[in-house]
Each structure stands twice: as C-alpha cells, then as structure tokens.
Amino acid sequence: MNNYTINKKTFPLRLYLAVVILLDFHLFYIVKFPSFIERYFGSSNRLWLLGFVGFAFYIIYKGSKFLSTYLGNAFYANYIPLAGMAVVVLIIYTQIVYSAQSLNDTLRLCGQYLWYSQVFIYLYLFRSDGGPRRVLGMINKIAIVWYLILIAQYFVFQSSGSLIFDLKSSFTSEILVRDQGIRLSLKSIGNFMIVNNYYYWYTSYGNNIKQKVWSLLSFLLGVFCLVFVQQTRGYMLVIAISLIIITLFANDTTTKKMRAGIILIVVAVYIGTSGVLNDFFGSFDLGAQYGGSTLARVNATEYYWKAFLANPVFGGVGLAAEQYYFSLVHGPTALCYVDDVGFLGSLATTGMFSMFFFLVPAFRIFNVARKVMRYDRKLGIYIYTIFAYLMFSCGSLIIINQQRFVLFPLLISIVEFLNVEVANDNQTQEIV
C-alpha cells in the first residue's frame, strides 16, 4: 500500500516528525531563528518539549495497545512507558541531590529519553504507508539538502574563507576549522544515511535503476562531506566498518561475492599505499597534531569511570548542570566531557539507567537480526549492520547522546517493522 494522499489521522504525526528532523538540522542554518523559537525549540529546550509532545501523541493514539497488537508482543508496549517512568525517577533524584539547578536544567539534560515514544510514531506511519519508504525518502531528501549545503560551504570557505547563511552566527572559528578547511557535522541522520544509501545501492533492492543511481549519488555526496567537511575520525571508522560488513556479507551469489572481494582488495591496496591508514591512526598519537584531544579523552575515561564506580545506580556525575557544578561535570582538569567517552560518559551521568536506555534496545536489535537472518540474508545483514553501527559508535559517539538521539527511534522502528513483516509472511521489504 503506497497511498501518498494526506491522511488526516496521520498528518499530525508526520508534521511532528518533520519538525523534529528539521530542527535537528537547525533548518539548515539558512536563517537565524527568532528569539522566541530559539528559547523554546533551540538545542537546549527542544529535547524535552518535543519529547513531551511525542508522549502526548503516544497516549492520544493509544500507543501501547497499537504496539502490542501490531508487533505481536508487548516488548516496546512495555518498554516505552518504563522509559518514561525512568526519566521521572531521574528527575526526582536530580532535583533532590543537585538542588542548586532548576527543573528546566534537569529536563534539558534528560529530555532525549522521552523520545522513545517516536518508535510508536514511526511504526504507526510505516503501517499506514505500507512500509518505511515514504518516511525514509523524506529523511534522505533532508540529508541530501544538508550534504549540498555543506559542500557549497566547503568550496566557499576554501576560496574566500567566509561562511554562508546563518552559520557565521551559529558557530565559532575554533570548532569550524581543521587542516585549513571548514568542519561541520553531518548530524546523526546524515551520517547514517551514508550507510543506508550504500546498502540500497550495493544490494540492488527493488532492481530500480533510477533509485539505484539516486542512492549512489546520495552515498557519494555523503562520503565527500564525511571526509572533507565533518572530518570526525570516529565516524569515519564506524561508517567504514558498516560498509565493510555490507560488502562482505550482504551477498547471496558467487558473482557478488567476487565483486565484494575485488572492491575490498582495491580499497585495501589504496589505503595501504596512500598513507591514509598511517595518517588516521597517527592522529591518535599523543605527540601528533591532535594529541591534545586524545589526551583529554584518556583523562576523561579515568575520571568518568571513577565517577560511575562511586555511584553505579545514578552515576557519580549525575544530571548535574555545568553552570552550577562545573568541577563535578568536567573533572579536576576542567577538560573532561562526557560526550568524548561515549557509553562511559552515559554511565557517569545516569548510571545503570544507561544500560536500560541503550543496551536493552541494542540487544533487542541483535536478537531480531538473528531471527530475520533465517528468512532473508540481506535484511538480516542490514539489521546486523545497524547493531554494529550502534556498538562501534558507543566508544565516543554514543547514540543516546543528546546530539545524536534523534536517530535511535528511527533505527529501532525500522528493525521492528522488518521483524513484523518477516514474521508475517517472510517477504522481502525495501528499505528506502
């Protein structure tokens, strides 16, 4: 069922998701937000405000009943309300222990955990659309617009050193420049869509030539931004591993396996002879150009591990606001940042709650991959790739971080949708 007419019942959910995703891209920084929008829907407040809106939709649309019926089990029908209750516990604990900060400060620091309600919203739309194609198509178009803006900004900066749109008032030169080039984030969705587009192109799902060309072009635009604009070593590694998994294992014919071998040999020879690998791993050396960044992560690892051990349940750092508890949040060196150490940083801030927020859904994805693999190899590998993406990124780019959480409900929803479809009729479903 691919009905692209406006459905009055699903329109509020589509509008909500569009707002969530476009705000994550800051409306591409084309214009400066009016002050009232920045106040309520800027990076600091939109997490918990939109999170509450998502839970309101969950209640209005009877999310638990829908999930238990549609999925054929009560896993997320139970998990989402439990996540909401866990957030309430964290808020109460934080307000008692860190009394100097306001309730708004606490909500701002844990608002992303309210976004699990989006799993229901995505699945509701997937069922209405007959699959994730329509929603993922919209998301991919948004990512491509961002790729093109980043590429334009890259060449403008290389030629004149200037910034376009509202980027000049949104960033500082310290985080913009690396190796005399512009440095901007692809955002969590922009990074994952590189993997998603490669999967579609490489596995030839649907045998639609136009779609394959579109996916290849999208993939190449994303890779350019990854290497020359974002320049984040961690994401390069995570995405490279994901692409290798797809190339090696998403094959069911001898010809495709031979093609995979040739591709990997060519890439390996290039990396081995060009010095790319030496430059990449050399960048982690403490005496290298970015050694200060590596040293800061080493110190942060030690500090946040001790903080977790000091309070394993709620985390030794907790959801403390840095403007009131700076030394606690950033350690004795004042250079420790929870974002730099991934899952360990989450353990230091929310303790064992982090295991519930991250590991439970992650290993649910792993179990679904095992099940789907028995019926459809390509889809099984796709889900295993999602699991690998989550695991390999949790070292410093953990998906439950506020800057990246918008992607997590989407990945969970895709996996659960494929699980339902395979369980119902074992038929292959297109991903994008």
C-alpha positions as CSV (number, residue, x, y, z in Angstrom):
1,M,0.0,0.0,0.0
2,N,1.7,3.2,-1.2
3,N,-1.0,5.8,-0.7
4,Y,0.6,9.2,-0.7
5,T,-2.5,11.3,-0.1
6,I,-2.9,13.3,3.0
7,N,-4.4,11.3,5.8
8,K,-6.0,13.5,8.5
9,K,-5.2,10.9,11.2
10,T,-1.5,10.6,10.4
11,F,-0.9,14.2,9.4
12,P,-0.2,15.4,13.0
13,L,2.4,12.6,13.4
14,R,4.1,13.4,10.1
15,L,4.2,17.1,10.9
16,Y,5.7,16.3,14.3
17,L,8.5,14.2,12.8
18,A,9.2,16.8,10.1
19,V,9.6,19.4,12.8
20,V,11.8,17.1,14.9
21,I,14.1,16.3,12.0
22,L,14.3,19.9,10.5
23,L,15.0,21.3,13.9
24,D,17.8,18.8,14.4
25,F,19.3,20.2,11.2
26,H,18.6,23.7,12.5
27,L,16.6,24.4,9.4
28,F,19.9,24.1,7.5
29,Y,21.1,27.3,9.2
30,I,19.5,29.2,6.3
31,V,18.0,31.8,8.6
32,K,18.5,32.9,12.2
33,F,15.8,31.6,14.5
34,P,13.6,34.3,16.1
35,S,14.4,34.6,19.7
36,F,11.2,33.0,20.9
37,I,11.8,29.9,18.8
38,E,15.4,29.7,19.9
39,R,14.2,30.0,23.5
40,Y,11.7,27.1,23.3
41,F,12.9,25.0,20.4
42,G,16.7,25.6,20.4
43,S,19.1,22.9,21.2
44,S,18.7,23.3,25.0
45,N,14.9,23.0,25.3
46,R,13.5,21.2,22.3
47,L,14.5,17.8,23.6
48,W,12.2,17.7,26.5
49,L,9.5,19.9,24.9
50,L,9.2,17.8,21.8
51,G,9.7,14.7,23.9
52,F,6.6,15.6,25.9
53,V,4.7,16.2,22.6
54,G,5.8,12.7,21.4
55,F,4.5,11.1,24.6
56,A,1.2,13.1,24.3
57,F,0.8,11.5,20.8
58,Y,1.6,8.1,22.4
59,I,-1.2,8.5,24.9
60,I,-3.7,10.0,22.5
61,Y,-3.2,7.4,19.8
62,K,-3.2,4.6,22.4
63,G,0.4,3.7,21.6
64,S,0.8,0.7,24.0
65,K,-2.3,-1.0,22.5
66,F,-1.1,-0.3,19.0
67,L,2.4,-1.7,19.6
68,S,1.3,-4.8,21.4
69,T,-1.2,-5.6,18.6
70,Y,1.0,-4.6,15.6
71,L,4.2,-6.1,16.8
72,G,2.6,-9.2,18.2
73,N,4.4,-8.8,21.5
74,A,4.5,-6.4,24.4
75,F,8.2,-5.5,24.4
76,Y,8.0,-1.9,23.3
77,A,4.5,-1.5,24.6
78,N,6.0,-2.0,28.0
79,Y,9.5,-0.5,27.3
80,I,8.3,3.0,26.3
81,P,6.2,3.6,29.5
82,L,9.0,2.2,31.6
83,A,11.4,4.6,29.9
84,G,9.1,7.5,30.8
85,M,9.0,6.3,34.4
86,A,12.8,6.0,34.5
87,V,13.0,9.6,33.4
88,V,10.7,10.7,36.2
89,V,12.9,8.8,38.7
90,L,16.0,10.5,37.4
91,I,14.3,13.9,37.5
92,I,13.2,13.5,41.2
93,Y,16.6,12.2,42.2
94,T,18.4,15.0,40.4
95,Q,16.2,17.7,41.9
96,I,16.9,16.3,45.4
97,V,20.7,15.8,45.0
98,Y,21.5,18.8,42.8
99,S,19.2,21.3,44.3
100,A,21.0,24.4,43.0
101,Q,19.8,23.8,39.5
102,S,16.3,24.4,38.2
103,L,13.8,21.8,37.0
104,N,14.3,23.2,33.4
105,D,18.0,22.5,33.7
106,T,17.3,18.9,34.7
107,L,14.7,18.4,31.9
108,R,17.2,19.8,29.4
109,L,19.7,17.1,30.4
110,C,17.5,14.1,30.2
111,G,14.9,15.2,27.6
112,Q,16.2,12.8,24.9
113,Y,15.0,9.8,26.8
114,L,11.4,10.9,26.3
115,W,11.9,10.4,22.6
116,Y,11.4,6.6,22.7
117,S,7.8,7.5,22.1
118,Q,8.8,8.1,18.5
119,V,9.1,4.4,18.0
120,F,5.3,4.2,18.1
121,I,5.0,7.2,15.7
122,Y,7.4,5.8,13.1
123,L,5.7,2.4,13.2
124,Y,2.3,3.9,13.0
125,L,3.3,5.7,9.9
126,F,5.1,2.7,8.4
127,R,1.9,0.7,8.8
128,S,-0.2,3.4,7.3
129,D,2.2,3.8,4.3
130,G,2.7,0.1,3.8
131,G,6.4,0.4,4.7
132,P,9.1,2.8,5.7
133,R,9.8,4.0,2.1
134,R,7.8,7.3,2.3
135,V,9.3,8.4,5.7
136,L,12.8,7.3,4.8
137,G,12.5,9.0,1.4
138,M,11.7,12.3,3.2
139,I,14.6,11.9,5.6
140,N,17.0,11.1,2.8
141,K,16.0,14.2,0.9
142,I,16.6,16.3,4.0
143,A,20.0,14.7,4.4
144,I,20.9,15.4,0.8
145,V,19.9,19.1,1.1
146,W,22.3,19.3,4.1
147,Y,25.1,17.5,2.1
148,L,24.8,20.0,-0.7
149,I,24.9,23.0,1.7
150,L,28.0,21.5,3.4
151,I,29.7,21.0,0.0
152,A,28.8,24.6,-1.1
153,Q,30.1,25.9,2.2
154,Y,33.3,23.8,1.8
155,F,34.2,25.4,-1.5
156,V,33.1,28.9,-0.5
157,F,35.4,28.6,2.6
158,Q,38.3,27.3,0.5
159,S,38.0,30.2,-1.9
160,S,37.2,33.1,0.3
161,G,37.2,32.0,4.0
162,S,33.7,33.1,4.5
163,L,30.5,31.4,5.8
164,I,27.1,31.2,4.2
165,F,23.6,31.6,5.6
166,D,23.4,31.8,9.4
167,L,26.5,29.6,10.0
168,K,28.5,32.7,10.9
169,S,26.4,33.5,13.9
170,S,25.9,29.9,15.0
171,F,29.5,28.7,15.2
172,T,32.9,29.9,16.3
173,S,36.1,29.5,14.3
174,E,37.5,27.2,16.9
175,I,35.1,24.4,16.0
176,L,34.8,25.3,12.3
177,V,38.4,24.9,11.2
178,R,40.6,21.8,10.8
179,D,43.5,21.5,8.4
180,Q,42.6,24.9,6.9
181,G,39.2,23.6,6.0
182,I,35.6,24.0,7.2
183,R,34.5,21.5,9.7
184,L,30.7,20.9,10.3
185,S,28.7,18.0,11.4
186,L,26.6,15.8,9.1
187,K,24.2,15.3,12.1
188,S,23.3,11.8,13.2
189,I,20.9,11.2,10.4
190,G,23.3,12.5,7.8
191,N,25.9,10.1,8.9
192,F,23.7,7.0,9.0
193,M,22.1,7.8,5.6
194,I,25.6,7.2,4.1
195,V,25.3,3.6,5.3
196,N,21.7,3.3,4.3
197,N,22.2,4.6,0.8
198,Y,25.2,2.3,0.3
199,Y,23.2,-0.7,1.4
200,Y,20.4,0.1,-1.1
201,W,22.8,0.6,-4.0
202,Y,25.0,-2.4,-3.2
203,T,22.3,-4.9,-2.6
204,S,20.2,-3.8,-5.6
205,Y,16.9,-3.9,-3.7
206,G,13.9,-3.5,-6.0
207,N,16.1,-3.5,-9.1
208,N,15.0,0.1,-9.8
209,I,17.8,1.7,-11.8
210,K,16.6,5.2,-11.1
211,Q,16.6,4.5,-7.4
212,K,20.0,2.8,-7.5
213,V,21.5,5.9,-9.3
214,W,19.9,8.2,-6.7
215,S,21.2,6.1,-3.8
216,L,24.7,6.0,-5.3
217,L,24.7,9.8,-5.8
218,S,23.4,10.3,-2.3
219,F,26.1,8.0,-0.9
220,L,28.9,9.8,-2.8
221,L,27.7,13.2,-1.6
222,G,27.6,11.9,2.0
223,V,31.1,10.4,1.7
224,F,32.6,13.7,0.4
225,C,31.1,15.5,3.4
226,L,32.3,12.8,5.8
227,V,35.9,13.0,4.7
228,F,36.3,16.7,3.8
229,V,33.8,18.6,5.8
230,Q,33.0,16.7,9.0
231,Q,36.5,15.2,9.4
232,T,35.5,13.2,12.5
233,R,37.8,10.2,12.9
234,G,35.3,8.2,15.0
235,Y,32.5,8.5,12.4
236,M,35.0,7.6,9.6
237,L,35.8,4.4,11.4
238,V,32.2,3.5,12.3
239,I,30.9,4.1,8.8
240,A,33.9,2.2,7.2
241,I,33.2,-0.8,9.4
242,S,29.5,-0.7,8.5
243,L,30.2,-0.5,4.7
244,I,32.7,-3.4,5.1
245,I,30.0,-5.6,6.8
246,I,27.6,-4.9,4.0
247,T,30.2,-5.5,1.3
248,L,31.4,-8.8,2.8
249,F,28.2,-10.4,3.9
250,A,25.2,-9.0,2.0
251,N,25.8,-11.3,-0.9
252,D,23.9,-14.4,-2.0
253,T,25.6,-15.2,-5.3
254,T,29.2,-16.2,-6.3
255,T,29.4,-13.2,-8.7
256,K,28.5,-10.7,-5.9
257,K,31.0,-12.3,-3.6
258,M,33.7,-12.0,-6.2
259,R,32.7,-8.4,-6.7
260,A,32.9,-7.8,-3.0
261,G,36.4,-9.3,-2.8
262,I,37.6,-7.1,-5.7
263,I,36.2,-3.9,-4.1
264,L,37.8,-4.7,-0.8
265,I,41.2,-5.5,-2.3
266,V,41.2,-2.3,-4.3
267,V,40.3,-0.3,-1.3
268,A,42.9,-2.1,0.9
269,V,45.6,-1.5,-1.7
270,Y,44.7,2.2,-1.9
271,I,44.7,2.7,1.9
272,G,47.9,0.7,2.3
273,T,49.9,2.6,-0.3
274,S,48.5,6.1,0.1
275,G,49.4,6.6,3.7
276,V,45.8,7.2,4.7
277,L,45.9,4.5,7.4
278,N,49.1,5.7,8.9
279,D,47.7,9.3,9.0
280,F,44.5,8.1,10.6
281,F,46.0,6.1,13.4
282,G,48.9,8.5,13.8
283,S,46.3,11.2,14.6
284,F,45.6,9.4,17.9
285,D,49.3,9.7,19.0
286,L,49.7,11.9,22.0
287,G,52.6,13.7,20.2
288,A,50.6,14.2,17.0
289,Q,48.8,17.4,15.9
290,Y,45.6,16.3,17.6
291,G,47.3,14.6,20.6
292,G,45.7,17.1,23.0
293,S,42.3,15.7,22.0
294,T,43.5,12.1,22.6
295,L,45.0,13.1,26.0
296,A,41.7,14.8,27.0
297,R,39.8,11.6,26.3
298,V,42.3,9.5,28.3
299,N,41.8,11.8,31.3
300,A,38.1,11.8,30.8
301,T,38.0,8.0,30.7
302,E,39.7,7.7,34.0
303,Y,37.6,10.4,35.7
304,Y,34.2,9.2,34.5
305,W,35.0,5.6,35.3
306,K,35.8,6.5,38.9
307,A,32.6,8.6,38.9
308,F,30.5,5.7,37.8
309,L,32.0,3.4,40.4
310,A,31.3,6.0,43.1
311,N,27.5,5.8,42.3
312,P,26.7,2.9,39.9
313,V,22.9,3.4,40.1
314,F,22.6,7.1,39.3
315,G,26.1,7.9,38.2
316,G,28.7,9.9,40.2
317,V,28.3,13.0,37.9
318,G,24.6,12.6,37.5
319,L,22.5,15.1,35.6
320,A,24.3,18.0,37.1
321,A,24.2,21.3,35.2
322,E,27.6,22.6,34.5
323,Q,26.8,26.2,35.3
324,Y,26.3,25.1,38.9
325,Y,28.6,22.0,39.2
326,F,31.3,22.7,36.7
327,S,34.1,20.9,38.5
328,L,31.9,17.8,39.0
329,V,30.9,17.7,35.4
330,H,34.3,18.4,33.8
331,G,36.7,16.9,36.4
332,P,39.8,18.4,38.1
333,T,41.4,19.3,34.7
334,A,38.2,21.1,33.5
335,L,38.8,19.3,30.2
336,C,36.6,16.2,30.7
337,Y,33.5,16.0,28.6
338,V,31.0,13.1,28.8
339,D,30.4,13.4,25.0
340,D,34.0,12.4,24.4
341,V,33.8,9.0,26.1
342,G,30.5,7.6,24.8
343,F,28.8,5.0,26.8
344,L,31.2,5.5,29.8
345,G,30.0,9.1,29.9
346,S,26.4,7.9,30.0
347,L,27.3,5.6,32.9
348,A,28.8,8.5,34.7
349,T,25.7,10.7,34.2
350,T,22.8,8.2,34.5
351,G,24.5,5.1,36.0
352,M,22.7,1.8,35.4
353,F,19.8,3.6,33.8
354,S,22.1,4.0,30.7
355,M,22.1,0.2,30.4
356,F,18.3,0.3,30.2
357,F,18.3,3.2,27.8
358,F,20.9,1.8,25.4
359,L,21.8,-1.8,25.9
360,V,18.3,-3.2,26.1
361,P,17.2,-1.8,22.7
362,A,20.6,-2.6,21.2
363,F,20.5,-6.3,22.1
364,R,16.8,-6.4,21.1
365,I,18.1,-5.3,17.6
366,F,20.7,-8.1,17.8
367,N,18.1,-10.7,18.6
368,V,15.8,-9.5,15.7
369,A,18.8,-9.7,13.3
370,R,19.3,-13.4,14.3
371,K,15.7,-14.1,13.6
372,V,15.4,-12.2,10.3
373,M,18.7,-13.7,9.1
374,R,17.0,-17.2,8.9
375,Y,14.5,-15.9,6.3
376,D,16.2,-13.1,4.4
377,R,20.0,-12.8,4.4
378,K,20.1,-9.2,3.0
379,L,17.7,-7.8,5.6
380,G,19.5,-9.8,8.3
381,I,22.8,-8.3,7.4
382,Y,21.2,-4.8,7.3
383,I,20.0,-5.2,10.8
384,Y,23.3,-6.6,11.9
385,T,24.9,-3.5,10.4
386,I,22.6,-1.3,12.5
387,F,23.7,-3.2,15.6
388,A,27.4,-2.9,14.6
389,Y,26.9,0.8,13.9
390,L,25.5,1.2,17.5
391,M,28.2,-0.8,19.1
392,F,31.2,0.6,17.3
393,S,29.9,4.2,17.8
394,C,29.4,3.8,21.6
395,G,33.0,4.5,22.3
396,S,32.8,8.2,21.7
397,L,29.7,8.7,19.5
398,I,27.0,7.0,21.6
399,I,23.6,7.3,20.0
400,I,21.8,8.2,23.3
401,N,23.8,11.4,23.5
402,Q,21.5,14.4,23.1
403,Q,23.1,15.4,19.7
404,R,22.5,12.0,18.2
405,F,19.4,10.6,19.9
406,V,17.0,11.7,17.1
407,L,18.4,8.7,15.0
408,F,17.8,6.0,17.6
409,P,14.0,5.7,17.5
410,L,14.2,5.6,13.7
411,L,16.6,2.6,13.7
412,I,14.6,0.8,16.3
413,S,11.4,1.3,14.3
414,I,12.9,0.1,11.0
415,V,14.2,-3.1,12.8
416,E,10.8,-3.7,14.4
417,F,9.0,-3.2,11.2
418,L,11.2,-5.7,9.3
419,N,10.7,-8.1,12.2
420,V,6.9,-7.9,11.8
421,E,7.0,-8.3,8.1
422,V,9.3,-11.3,8.1
423,A,7.2,-12.9,10.9
424,N,4.0,-12.4,9.0
425,D,4.9,-13.6,5.5
426,N,8.7,-13.9,5.1
427,Q,8.6,-11.4,2.2
428,T,11.5,-9.1,1.4
429,Q,10.8,-5.5,2.1
430,E,12.5,-2.5,0.5
431,I,14.4,-0.3,3.0
432,V,14.3,3.1,1.2
